[in-house]
Amino acid sequence: MQFLCFQRIDYKILCLTVIIASFISTTFADGLKDILVDETANGQDLIEYLNDLENTYHVDLIFTDSELEAYTIFGVGKPYKIEEFLTVFLNGYYITKINNKVLVILKKSQFGILGSSKDNFILLNNDDIKTVGLNGKIRDINTKDPIVGASVLIQSINSGTLTGDNGQFRFAVDGTVHKIEIRYIGYQSSSYIVVFSRYGVDRAAIISMFQSSTELENITIRAQGNDEIVKNQLSGIEKLNIETIKKMPTFMGEVDPIRSIITLPGVSSNGEVSSGFNVRGGEPGQNLILQDGAVIYNPTHLFGFFSAFNPDIVKNIELYKGGGPATFGGRAASVLDISLKNGNLNNHSFSGGVGLISSRFTVEGPVIEKKASYVIGGRISYSDWLIQSYDNIQLKNSAANFYDLTGKIFLFPNENNSISISGYYSYDDFQLGSDSVFSWNTKNLSVNWDHTYTDNLSGKLLLTGSNYFSHINYDGGAESFHYQNSIQNLGLKYDFLFSQIESRIYNFGFESTYALTEPGVIRPTIERGNVAETDVGNQRGLETAAFIQGNFNLTDRLGIMVGLRYSGFLRLGKDKIYEFDYSTLDGRYPVIVDSALYSNGEIIDRFGGFEPRISLRYGLNDFTTLKASYYRSIQYLHLISNTTIPSPLDYWIASGPHIEPTISDQYTIGILRDFRGTTYELSLEGFYKNIDNALDYIDGADLFLNESLEAGLAQGKGTAYGFEMQLKRNEGKLNGWLSYTYSRSLRKFSSEIATLNLNSGDYYSSGHDQPHNLSVVLNYQLDSRSSFSLNFNYKTGRPITIPVSKFSYGKILSVLNYSQRNEYRMPDYHRLDVSYTLKDKLKRNKRYMGEWVFSIYNLYGRKNAYSIYFDENGMAQKLSILGSIFPSITYNFKY
Amino acid sequence: MDKLFRSALLFVILISCVEQYEFKIKNEEPALVVEGYISNVSYEASKLFPADGRYFKVRLSMTSDVANVRDKKVKHAHVYLISSDGSRWEYTESSENEGEYMLCDDNFSAKKNILYKLGVILDDGESYESGWEQIPEIVPGEMGDIRFEETELEKYIYRNGEKVLTSFKGVNVTVDLPSSNSGNTIYYKWDFFPTWIYKSPLISIHRSDYKCWIEDPFYLSDYVLQKDNAGLYPKKLFFLETVGNERIYGRFSVLIRQMALSKGYFTYFEEIEDQGNRGKLFDPPPYNLETNLTSTHPDKKVFGYFGVVDEQAKRWYFDRLDVSYPVENRWKADCSLKVLAQPPKCYSCLSYENGIPTNIEPDWWEDE
């Protein structure tokens, strides 16, 4: 008889017994049930005895050799079944019979009570005795849907990962016993003991998770898996699960992904409500916002009160502060990657919410059970009843509406293929005490085909189309007009994922996007109107990129992500390109000396460049990780804003003969630390960002419907730097986080050409330079049904250019002199929101769930400035849009 | 309660409470403002517009806080003009209007192809100069005819809280632009100096204060700008409301002054105009006007513009009978309202309040 055993420092587990060919059991006994330990065992060495039994009975007795070395069998009188004997004889051990072939002997102190029940064990087949792949999938217990983004941690190898698109995960482990921990927000965290045996049947662990509400347990709030913060290789990644977002205080009872990410360090918004967000001193137009891969150009509804994303359909939100992985590109500041959930493959269900000024409803279910599903949801506002019923002239002339529809079809023909088709349509309009109706709409479609080629190689094909149109309709007699700007794109992307082993993952592919921008067109809407038709020519661009990225865990402590992206951009005709003479100015603008006409598809200009990304992590110990990163990203499309606050007038233009691509280089260094286990997390990160070819408007620029709009723009340097801190409490009844950011965002535009030399060539604050930014988010779970949440935000007022003196000139009573650009600041912003959520009584297996959300926005009614503008006499008018305490109530439901 | 509830909600949705806000301005030192021009039309020639005649003036003031109403005028400055041909003229401080300095030379006018520079020395010794300026190389031909055409202007007005599209009868006054085929741009500016007659209806026509000539610097006070490369089209100057406009019940006249400016001077006015259109939510970012004046002291700011222009003018007369429809003279009716006391203007034209009245007929006035 011979044994092949695998040893590790503390373990010596009998993992596989190799039976010598000549050995034939005379008893033909097979299985644990046949094993009786009788008095003949007395005096034998326990390990030797157990090894004999394995060979004789063709069973696998899993134990650690070193722990049982000192044992000699004694005191056996009558025959015992093997597990009875071991339970009595080995007092400090759990003896667990997994099946008739496999029995595990575990020291009670090793995994605690977890080792006491066979339900907590996962038995996997293992032919390879040295290194095995621990493969698995996580899914929802009810719907059987894969859970994407769940965190999976194996403490014994000090490694963690997130589940992929099909809920899959993979680790390289040895064939010993491992405890695997799974966490996902909204689900009950669970742990299992994984054992390998030749008598195991399954090659992959299929782990089902219970939704927290189903299990009547409290939800543990994590902005990201707590192991992930230490393990993740990407510096500057923020992940928010929709369940986390739902825990935050709401405005009008509806959760808001955009408002939630603004509570994260390094992220801010320009105003009370805003049409976007700023990441590390970047502009709203420098964020790539993707919903299932399709670009969202305006992430807000109702003038910024609501975000454009339906919270009932959003599954995950990932924000990359910087370029993100090499698979993403095209924006200088950040990537916000929003994924929609797949419809339930097994059951029909619906969810929604009814609020005072808006409601939403989502329905989902199988089309073909276990093979195809749908989810479709819509939201609509009905604020006009409030507005119109109020006896106020200005309000009579006001309106604000939105609706949106989000849908997804998910096809799951087999284990190796899945296809999803996501569509999105949204419409907004508002009219604020004037005759101008502002409106915008988005139409998006994306098709995503995931294909698994082998266990190690998978690919994802993504086809996307995005259309964004912004309009103004003015009804004013002879002056009536319709204005429109737009951007449309079509994208193709193929993304391969090759995971050699868990510690070496490669991602490579290519993408190509064609964009058509319409900077603006205005037409009279009545015959013989006074408004002259003006059409600023459309612009066309083709952006193509190839990328490769490797994620390597070089050692348990050292990980590296290296990515390289090459992007190229072709500015294409048809177009008319002006030639400017900056030595001769016409007002502030250079004189147009010539123009060139380009035909359809003709190349006008080309750009390209490498975008390297590297991110390192080094674990100082189990609790502390150092991180550093460098990202370069190139942006070829630019959002042009010629107003003091973001507005529907903002439009996109493409790089070309007069506008170079914006290049952002970002350097970060940070430290992450867990305290008291993983209860607290502290993250400190510093960043420095250099931006080449940042864009700003020249003094006196008129960028609205200007055919030579490029002449109204200058390009210069941008610099942003800062320090971000986040302290999180992940567990316990009271949890949440505190984020503080100190950062600066500066611009310097110096040129020998006077009109391009902004602010005398000196540094000045960018419009997003808000040095101090503090967010506190706290949740307190009062009991299993009710919770209380609080959100506080403070930030330095936004920079502003203001009149500092005035004079009269001729008949003009007041000519204003302005300060240096952005020299002054609006008042500091701060606001406190609270909310209380009361869920229906929770019952196991009860499908209908309802909850009341009572929230108070702006608890102490601060009149924060949304905008400050100046009348013709230079008097400042502060506009506060949410300038009072605002209570709301919403009923959310789910079936 | 219901109303209160709705009010609370509305506050959020739209009210957008607007309130005044005051910034603390950091030590903004008052700076000199210079306003003035010279043209090819001398004092004597300007009488032939026809008009009262005007000397070239320079107004000096200091910038003031945004909240202030009046600028502080600058007294006791030394203002001079020099030309590229070596001539020099001194301005005389006005005894009537503080901060005003006049070039009291009846026959001085700017000459083509001569460069001019304005200099200002304040009594504290600080000195300022404009750049060299000259009459634009390309000047328009003879000023075109002034015409009008009847029109109706539609505007929304609020009446009893309701928005009503209302039609206003009146005339659009235009000037014909002369042909310009040089290929160069002419930068036009027009401004307007209205005069009209008012007769007090409740007193004898023989009284000296029965008939007055009214001027109002704030009526038709907007200027009009136009860049022109070709000419030969009518440029709209202003809209004159007819029905219900008491200024045209008698005879109405406007001196229409046309200037051809340098590009820089034109831009200056263009940007002042742009500034005046602000105060809305989606305003473009603000900016400072560019001056052609500099201080010899690099830290001292100076604002304003000194222009050298080509100037022409025409006087235009208008009578309510010139339009095809009847326009009622309501002077008498307005003074016959059943009120406790009629306004003083009904008894003396010198008490007319919507302008500056005089009962001395201007030399140039033409009765119909």
Chai-1 contact restraints between the chains, C-beta under 6 A:
chainA,res_idxA,chainB,res_idxB,connection_type,confidence,min_distance_angstrom,max_distance_angstrom,comment,restraint_id
A,S383,B,I13,contact,1.0,0.0,6.0,A-B,restraint_1
A,L386,B,R6,contact,1.0,0.0,6.0,A-B,restraint_2
A,L386,B,L9,contact,1.0,0.0,6.0,A-B,restraint_3
A,L386,B,L10,contact,1.0,0.0,6.0,A-B,restraint_4
A,Y390,B,L10,contact,1.0,0.0,6.0,A-B,restraint_5
A,I393,B,G161,contact,1.0,0.0,6.0,A-B,restraint_6
A,L395,B,L14,contact,1.0,0.0,6.0,A-B,restraint_7
A,S398,B,L14,contact,1.0,0.0,6.0,A-B,restraint_8
A,G477,B,E154,contact,1.0,0.0,6.0,A-B,restraint_9
A,G587,B,T267,contact,1.0,0.0,6.0,A-B,restraint_10
A,N642,B,P284,contact,1.0,0.0,6.0,A-B,restraint_11
A,T643,B,F282,contact,1.0,0.0,6.0,A-B,restraint_12
A,T644,B,D283,contact,1.0,0.0,6.0,A-B,restraint_13
A,T644,B,P285,contact,1.0,0.0,6.0,A-B,restraint_14
A,S647,B,F282,contact,1.0,0.0,6.0,A-B,restraint_15
A,L649,B,F282,contact,1.0,0.0,6.0,A-B,restraint_16
A,D699,B,Y287,contact,1.0,0.0,6.0,A-B,restraint_17
A,G700,B,Y287,contact,1.0,0.0,6.0,A-B,restraint_18
A,T801,B,P286,contact,1.0,0.0,6.0,A-B,restraint_19
A,I802,B,F23,contact,1.0,0.0,6.0,A-B,restraint_20
A,P803,B,V66,contact,1.0,0.0,6.0,A-B,restraint_21
A,V804,B,I25,contact,1.0,0.0,6.0,A-B,restraint_22
A,V804,B,E28,contact,1.0,0.0,6.0,A-B,restraint_23
A,S805,B,E28,contact,1.0,0.0,6.0,A-B,restraint_24
A,S805,B,T63,contact,1.0,0.0,6.0,A-B,restraint_25
A,K806,B,V66,contact,1.0,0.0,6.0,A-B,restraint_26
A,F807,B,V33,contact,1.0,0.0,6.0,A-B,restraint_27
A,F807,B,T63,contact,1.0,0.0,6.0,A-B,restraint_28
A,F807,B,D71,contact,1.0,0.0,6.0,A-B,restraint_29
A,S808,B,D71,contact,1.0,0.0,6.0,A-B,restraint_30
A,Y809,B,E35,contact,1.0,0.0,6.0,A-B,restraint_31
A,K811,B,S221,contact,1.0,0.0,6.0,A-B,restraint_32
A,I812,B,I272,contact,1.0,0.0,6.0,A-B,restraint_33
A,V815,B,I272,contact,1.0,0.0,6.0,A-B,restraint_34
A,Y818,B,P286,contact,1.0,0.0,6.0,A-B,restraint_35
A,Y818,B,N288,contact,1.0,0.0,6.0,A-B,restraint_36
A,Y824,B,F23,contact,1.0,0.0,6.0,A-B,restraint_37
A,I868,B,Y21,contact,1.0,0.0,6.0,A-B,restraint_38
A,Y869,B,D283,contact,1.0,0.0,6.0,A-B,restraint_39
A,D871,B,G279,contact,1.0,0.0,6.0,A-B,restraint_40
A,E872,B,G276,contact,1.0,0.0,6.0,A-B,restraint_41
A,E872,B,G279,contact,1.0,0.0,6.0,A-B,restraint_42
A,G874,B,V66,contact,1.0,0.0,6.0,A-B,restraint_43
A,A876,B,Y21,contact,1.0,0.0,6.0,A-B,restraint_44
A,Q877,B,V18,contact,1.0,0.0,6.0,A-B,restraint_45
A,K878,B,E19,contact,1.0,0.0,6.0,A-B,restraint_46
A,K878,B,Y21,contact,1.0,0.0,6.0,A-B,restraint_47
A,L879,B,S16,contact,1.0,0.0,6.0,A-B,restraint_48
A,L879,B,V18,contact,1.0,0.0,6.0,A-B,restraint_49
A,S880,B,C17,contact,1.0,0.0,6.0,A-B,restraint_50
A,I881,B,S16,contact,1.0,0.0,6.0,A-B,restraint_51
A,L882,B,V12,contact,1.0,0.0,6.0,A-B,restraint_52
A,G883,B,C17,contact,1.0,0.0,6.0,A-B,restraint_53
A,S884,B,F11,contact,1.0,0.0,6.0,A-B,restraint_54
A,F886,B,V12,contact,1.0,0.0,6.0,A-B,restraint_55
